[in-house]
Amino acid sequence: MKKLLLPLQASLLASQWLDPAGVGWQQMEGLPPWQPHTGSIAAPLSDGSMLLIGGQAGRHGGANFDCFNCTNEVWHFKHQTAEWKNLTEDVPWDPRWGHSVITKADDTVMLFFGCCERGKPTVMLRDVWSFNPLKGLGWSKMETQPPFEGIQATSAALTGSHIWFVGGWSQFRGTLSQVVVFDLDTLKWIVKSKEGEAPWDSRADHATAISPDGAWLVMFGGQHAKDEGRQWKRCEDTWRVPLPSGLASEWQRIGDLPSARSSPGVMVLRSGWLITLGGHWTPPTEKINAKNQADREAMEKHHEETEFKSYNDVVALDLNTASKAWTILEKEAPWPSRDDVAVGVTVDDTILIFGGGTMYGGGGYHQDVWRLEKASQRYKLPKPHQEL
């Protein structure tokens, strides 16, 4: 496992924040230095900054499982000064979207999976990489092989030294319901439940989070496919399972989301509340009539003719008390609706959102950044027995 020193970057781009709107949301003035895109992952660091990793800027990606203008860009952002630094130079991994990113307590950033291998548009990735910009350590490929084929659009949630991967999309098996744990200490994989054992519908583009005490994993939203990927529905259900057991028989269904949605943003605030925002909906009767996913013309026609709605609401679930009911914090936030948005919360409890799309199959991308400082206080979401 070779580790390289991170090269120094000279490019610094700074801006400022506009006046607050709504409960206190602020938009960054001007345009960020990256192109309009969607599907990036935001990774918070202990100094209050955040990384923006990967994503794509093309259209109709479902047609050939291609990467349609994917990127391997890595940007470092400090919201306190609205300052950007480009860390893309010498990034060794293939451009991708549908990937997963986790930040460890020591600021090591872990990158997993996504679509697709360079020059192989139907081959999803199964690689694992680590990176630590605060310690000056460059990208390093981990010597580990997951016990499944390449996948994308899974969910990843960290507790202690274990990363829980739930569901996802496989080129061979469609939407998934497998639950697999990656042990960061041993680099070993533990299958908690095989495909089809969990009681919920298989899905991709959903979200998961783990309670602050590590007692529960919560899963919600996403999209489920059947009939070999011809029939699709967006999911509104929410499930939780006790940890560390995580047995298929232990899943419990709790309160539904206010509306069905796929590709929602997810984060856990300093107060222990799970926040989700954005995502998209299509009619539950959606059916793809293309001969197969490689029928590009028919897939594009399907994308353009299907009703598509993106969201700009903000919804919360209390993880401190194992709540079963969602709370709507904002029905319409001041930022435009968006799907597959990059979101994260910093160590100072600031929510950051980056980009996202507004069209089915990709497109209508935002090139903007918004923040909400002191998010728990703004939304009046204190920890138990604590006044903010």
C-alpha positions in Angstrom: 0.0 0.0 0.0 2.0 2.9 -1.3 1.4 6.4 0.1 2.4 9.5 -1.7 2.9 13.0 -0.3 0.2 15.4 -1.4 1.6 18.0 -3.8 1.2 21.6 -2.8 -1.5 23.5 -4.7 -1.0 27.1 -5.6 -4.5 27.8 -6.9 -6.6 29.6 -4.3 -9.9 31.1 -5.3 -11.9 33.1 -2.7 -15.3 34.7 -2.7 -17.8 35.9 -0.1 -21.3 35.1 1.2 -24.5 36.9 0.2 -27.1 38.1 2.8 -29.1 35.4 4.6 -32.5 34.1 3.4 -35.1 31.9 5.0 -33.9 30.5 8.3 -30.4 31.8 7.5 -29.3 30.2 4.3 -26.5 32.1 2.5 -25.5 31.6 -1.1 -21.8 32.0 -2.1 -21.4 35.1 -4.4 -20.4 34.3 -7.9 -19.6 30.9 -9.4 -17.4 28.2 -7.9 -14.4 27.1 -9.9 -15.9 23.7 -10.9 -18.2 23.1 -13.8 -22.0 22.6 -13.3 -22.5 19.0 -12.3 -24.2 16.5 -10.0 -23.4 13.4 -8.0 -20.3 14.7 -6.2 -19.7 13.6 -2.6 -18.9 16.1 0.2 -16.4 15.0 2.8 -16.0 17.1 6.0 -12.6 17.5 7.7 -11.8 18.3 11.3 -10.5 21.8 10.6 -14.0 22.9 9.4 -13.3 22.5 5.7 -14.8 20.1 3.2 -13.8 18.1 0.2 -15.9 17.8 -3.0 -15.1 14.6 -4.8 -16.0 13.2 -8.2 -19.4 13.6 -10.0 -20.6 14.0 -13.6 -21.9 16.6 -16.0 -23.5 14.7 -18.9 -26.9 13.6 -20.0 -28.8 10.3 -20.3 -26.2 8.2 -18.3 -28.6 5.3 -17.9 -28.4 4.5 -21.5 -25.0 2.7 -21.7 -24.0 2.9 -18.0 -21.3 5.2 -19.3 -19.6 7.8 -17.2 -21.0 10.6 -19.4 -18.5 13.4 -18.5 -17.6 12.0 -15.1 -14.8 13.7 -13.3 -12.1 12.7 -10.8 -11.7 16.3 -9.6 -11.1 16.9 -5.9 -11.7 20.4 -4.5 -11.0 21.7 -1.0 -13.4 24.3 0.4 -13.2 26.5 3.5 -16.6 28.0 4.1 -15.3 30.5 6.7 -13.5 32.4 3.9 -15.4 31.0 0.9 -12.0 29.8 -0.4 -11.3 27.0 -2.9 -8.2 24.9 -3.5 -7.9 22.4 -6.4 -6.4 19.1 -5.2 -7.0 17.3 -8.5 -3.4 17.0 -9.7 -2.1 13.5 -9.8 -5.4 11.9 -8.7 -4.9 8.3 -9.7 -8.4 6.8 -9.7 -10.8 6.7 -12.6 -13.5 9.5 -13.0 -16.7 8.4 -11.5 -20.1 9.0 -10.0 -22.4 6.8 -7.9 -19.4 6.4 -5.6 -19.3 6.4 -1.8 -17.0 8.5 0.5 -16.4 8.3 4.3 -14.2 10.5 6.5 -12.5 8.7 9.5 -11.9 10.5 12.8 -8.2 11.1 11.8 -9.3 12.9 8.6 -8.5 9.9 6.4 -11.0 10.1 3.5 -12.1 6.7 2.0 -13.4 6.4 -1.5 -15.4 3.3 -2.7 -16.9 2.0 -6.0 -18.9 3.9 -8.6 -19.4 3.9 -12.3 -17.5 3.2 -14.5 -14.1 1.8 -15.4 -12.2 4.0 -17.8 -13.0 2.8 -21.3 -15.4 0.1 -20.0 -18.8 1.8 -19.8 -20.6 -1.3 -18.5 -18.0 -2.3 -15.8 -18.7 -0.8 -12.4 -15.9 -0.1 -10.0 -15.0 -2.1 -6.9 -11.8 -0.3 -5.9 -11.1 1.3 -2.5 -8.8 4.4 -2.0 -7.6 6.5 1.0 -6.4 10.1 1.2 -5.5 12.5 4.0 -5.0 16.1 2.9 -4.5 17.4 6.4 -1.6 15.1 7.0 -0.2 15.6 3.5 -0.9 12.0 2.4 -1.9 11.5 -1.2 -4.2 8.9 -2.7 -3.4 5.3 -1.9 -5.2 2.2 -3.3 -6.2 -0.2 -0.5 -5.3 -3.9 -0.8 -8.7 -5.3 -0.3 -11.4 -7.0 -2.5 -15.1 -6.7 -1.6 -17.1 -10.0 -1.7 -19.3 -8.7 -4.6 -19.0 -7.4 -8.1 -18.5 -3.7 -8.9 -21.5 -1.6 -7.8 -22.6 2.0 -7.6 -25.3 4.0 -5.8 -24.9 2.1 -2.5 -24.9 3.9 0.8 -22.1 4.0 3.4 -22.3 4.9 7.1 -19.4 4.8 9.6 -19.5 3.8 13.3 -16.2 3.1 15.1 -14.0 1.1 12.7 -16.9 -0.4 10.7 -18.4 1.0 7.5 -21.8 -0.3 6.7 -22.7 -0.7 3.0 -26.4 -1.2 2.3 -28.0 -1.9 -1.1 -26.8 -0.4 -4.4 -27.0 -1.1 -8.1 -25.3 -3.9 -10.0 -25.0 -4.3 -13.7 -25.7 -8.0 -13.3 -28.3 -8.1 -10.4 -30.1 -4.7 -10.6 -31.1 -3.0 -7.4 -29.6 -4.7 -4.3 -30.7 -5.5 -0.7 -27.4 -6.9 0.5 -25.8 -5.5 3.7 -22.0 -5.7 4.0 -19.6 -4.3 6.6 -16.0 -3.2 5.9 -13.6 -3.4 8.9 -11.1 -0.6 8.7 -8.7 -2.3 11.1 -8.4 -5.6 9.3 -9.5 -4.5 5.8 -11.8 -7.5 5.9 -15.5 -7.7 4.7 -18.3 -9.1 6.7 -21.6 -10.1 5.0 -24.4 -9.2 7.4 -27.2 -10.3 5.1 -27.2 -11.7 1.6 -29.3 -10.4 -1.3 -33.0 -10.9 -0.7 -32.8 -11.6 3.1 -33.7 -8.1 4.3 -37.5 -7.4 4.5 -37.3 -4.2 2.5 -37.3 -3.7 -1.3 -34.0 -3.8 -3.0 -32.8 -0.3 -3.9 -30.1 2.1 -5.1 -29.6 5.9 -4.6 -31.0 5.7 -1.1 -29.4 7.0 2.1 -28.3 5.6 5.5 -27.1 7.1 8.8 -26.0 5.8 12.2 -27.2 7.2 15.5 -24.5 9.1 17.6 -24.4 6.2 20.1 -23.9 3.7 17.4 -27.0 1.7 18.4 -29.0 2.1 15.2 -28.6 2.3 11.5 -31.4 4.1 9.6 -32.1 3.6 5.9 -34.6 5.6 3.8 -35.6 6.6 0.3 -34.0 5.4 -3.0 -35.3 3.7 -6.1 -36.4 0.1 -6.6 -36.4 -1.8 -9.9 -38.1 -5.0 -11.0 -38.7 -6.8 -14.3 -35.0 -6.7 -15.1 -34.9 -2.9 -14.7 -38.0 -2.1 -16.7 -40.3 -1.0 -13.9 -39.1 1.6 -11.3 -40.5 3.3 -8.2 -39.1 5.8 -5.8 -39.2 4.8 -2.2 -40.7 6.6 0.8 -40.1 4.0 3.4 -37.7 4.3 6.4 -36.2 1.3 8.2 -33.8 0.8 11.1 -31.8 -2.1 12.4 -29.9 -2.4 15.8 -26.1 -2.5 15.7 -23.7 -4.2 15.9 -25.8 -7.3 15.0 -27.6 -5.9 12.0 -29.4 -9.1 11.3 -31.9 -9.3 8.4 -34.6 -10.4 10.9 -34.0 -7.3 13.1 -35.0 -4.6 10.6 -38.0 -2.5 11.7 -40.1 -0.2 9.5 -40.7 3.2 11.0 -42.4 6.4 9.7 -42.4 7.2 6.0 -40.8 10.2 4.4 -43.2 13.1 3.6 -42.9 12.0 -0.1 -41.1 9.2 -2.0 -37.7 10.2 -3.3 -34.4 9.0 -4.7 -30.9 10.4 -4.4 -31.6 12.5 -1.2 -28.8 14.2 0.6 -28.0 13.0 4.1 -26.0 14.2 7.1 -26.1 14.1 10.9 -25.9 17.4 12.8 -23.9 18.0 15.9 -27.1 17.8 17.8 -27.7 14.2 16.7 -30.5 14.9 14.3 -30.4 13.3 10.8 -31.1 15.8 8.1 -32.1 15.0 4.5 -32.7 17.4 1.7 -33.2 17.4 -2.1 -33.7 14.3 -4.2 -36.2 13.5 -7.0 -39.5 11.7 -7.7 -41.0 10.1 -10.8 -44.5 8.5 -11.1 -44.6 5.0 -9.5 -46.0 3.7 -12.7 -42.7 4.5 -14.5 -41.9 1.7 -17.1 -38.9 1.7 -19.5 -39.9 0.4 -22.9 -36.4 0.4 -24.4 -35.1 -2.9 -25.7 -32.3 -2.7 -23.2 -30.1 -0.2 -21.4 -27.9 0.0 -24.5 -30.8 1.4 -26.6 -29.7 4.9 -26.2 -32.3 6.6 -28.4 -35.2 4.9 -26.5 -33.6 5.6 -23.1 -33.2 9.3 -24.0 -36.8 9.5 -25.1 -37.9 7.9 -21.9 -35.9 10.4 -19.8 -37.4 13.3 -21.7 -41.0 12.2 -21.5 -41.2 11.0 -17.9 -42.5 13.4 -15.3 -39.7 14.4 -13.0 -39.8 16.4 -9.8 -36.8 17.6 -7.7 -37.1 18.8 -4.1 -35.9 21.7 -2.0 -37.4 20.7 1.3 -35.5 20.0 4.5 -36.6 17.0 6.7 -35.2 15.7 10.0 -35.3 12.6 12.2 -34.1 12.6 15.8 -31.5 9.9 16.2 -30.9 10.6 19.9 -34.3 9.2 20.9 -34.7 6.5 18.2 -37.7 8.6 16.9 -40.0 6.9 14.4 -41.4 10.1 12.8 -39.9 12.6 10.4 -40.2 16.4 11.1 -40.5 18.9 8.2 -38.1 21.8 8.9 -38.6 23.7 5.6 -41.2 22.8 3.0 -39.4 25.1 0.5 -35.9 26.3 1.3 -34.6 29.4 -0.4 -32.2 27.4 -2.6 -33.6 26.0 -5.9 -34.8 22.4 -5.9 -32.1 19.8 -6.9 -31.4 16.1 -7.2 -28.2 14.1 -6.3 -26.8 17.1 -4.5 -23.5 17.0 -2.5 -24.2 17.8 1.1 -22.3 17.8 4.3 -22.1 19.3 7.8 -18.9 20.7 9.2 -17.5 20.4 12.7 -18.9 23.8 13.5 -22.5 22.6 12.6 -22.6 24.4 9.2 -24.6 22.7 6.5 -23.0 23.0 3.0 -24.7 22.1 -0.3 -23.0 22.0 -3.7 -24.6 21.7 -7.2 -27.1 19.0 -8.2 -29.4 18.4 -11.1 -33.0 19.2 -12.2 -33.6 16.9 -15.2 -34.2 13.1 -15.5 -31.1 11.3 -16.8 -28.9 14.1 -15.8 -28.9 17.8 -16.8 -30.0 21.2 -15.7 -27.1 21.3 -13.3 -26.6 23.9 -10.6 -23.3 25.6 -10.2 -23.8 27.1 -6.7 -22.9 26.7 -3.1 -25.1 27.4 -0.1 -24.5 27.2 3.6 -26.5 27.3 6.9 -24.4 28.2 9.9 -25.3 26.9 13.4 -27.8 24.6 11.8 -29.0 22.9 15.0 -29.7 26.2 16.5 -31.4 27.6 13.4 -33.7 24.7 13.3 -34.1 24.5 17.1 -32.9 20.9 17.3 -31.0 20.6 20.6 -29.5 17.5 22.1 -31.6 15.9 24.9 -31.4 18.1 28.0 -29.4 20.7 26.2 -30.4 24.3 25.3 -28.8 25.8 22.3 
